[in-house]
Amino acid sequence: MTIGADSKVAPKPVQVAQWEGDRWVVTSGLQAGDQVLTGGFMKAQPGTPVQALTETGQSH
């Protein structure tokens, strides 16, 4: 799932290669600047408004 320009959850298919450390390696499907949902999947249905945070926990 990604976070669209309208700050709402949107599905986006991606291809992954493998798990590396604590992260997946994404090989296709994302563009530079795409915001990816990394938690809260059970509540985040397409169209759900969300607030993006950086890896350090700051609002984006």
Backbone torsions as a table, in degrees:
resi	resn	phi	psi	omega
1	MET	NA	144.6	176.7
2	THR	-120.1	170.5	176.1
3	ILE	-111.2	115.2	-176.8
4	GLY	-74.8	174.2	179.7
5	ALA	-60.7	-24.0	179.3
6	ASP	-88.0	10.9	-179.5
7	SER	61.5	32.8	176.9
8	LYS	-120.8	149.6	-179.7
9	VAL	-67.3	135.1	177.9
10	ALA	-139.4	133.5	177.8
11	PRO	-70.6	145.0	176.9
12	LYS	-150.5	113.4	-179.5
13	PRO	-67.0	138.8	177.1
14	VAL	-133.5	161.0	172.9
15	GLN	-108.6	134.4	177.7
16	VAL	-118.2	150.7	-179.7
17	ALA	-95.7	-59.8	-177.9
18	GLN	-160.9	171.9	175.8
19	TRP	-88.9	129.2	-179.8
20	GLU	-129.6	110.7	-175.5
21	GLY	67.5	-116.0	178.1
22	ASP	-112.7	22.8	-176.3
23	ARG	-138.9	150.7	172.7
24	TRP	-84.2	145.4	173.0
25	VAL	-94.1	114.2	-179.9
26	VAL	-92.9	124.4	-176.6
27	THR	-99.6	-20.6	175.6
28	SER	-163.6	161.2	176.5
29	GLY	109.0	-16.3	178.2
30	LEU	-113.8	150.6	175.3
31	GLN	-111.6	157.1	176.1
32	ALA	-54.9	132.0	178.5
33	GLY	93.2	-11.4	176.3
34	ASP	-60.6	138.8	175.9
35	GLN	-101.5	127.3	-174.3
36	VAL	-109.1	134.5	176.1
37	LEU	-74.9	125.7	-177.6
38	THR	-116.5	1.2	179.2
39	GLY	-162.0	166.4	177.7
40	GLY	75.7	26.5	-174.7
41	PHE	-62.0	-31.1	-177.4
42	MET	-67.3	-31.6	-179.1
43	LYS	-94.3	-22.2	-171.7
44	ALA	-89.9	89.3	174.9
45	GLN	-91.5	156.5	177.5
46	PRO	-50.4	132.5	-179.7
47	GLY	92.7	-9.0	178.8
48	THR	-68.8	127.8	176.1
49	PRO	-70.0	138.3	179.3
50	VAL	-138.7	163.8	174.9
51	GLN	-114.7	120.4	-178.8
52	ALA	-75.0	140.4	175.2
53	LEU	-122.2	149.9	174.1
54	THR	-77.8	173.1	177.5
55	GLU	-59.2	-25.2	-179.8
56	THR	-87.2	-0.2	176.7
57	GLY	90.8	8.2	179.5
58	GLN	-87.3	145.5	177.3
59	SER	-61.9	146.3	-179.9
60	HIS	-119.8	NA	NA
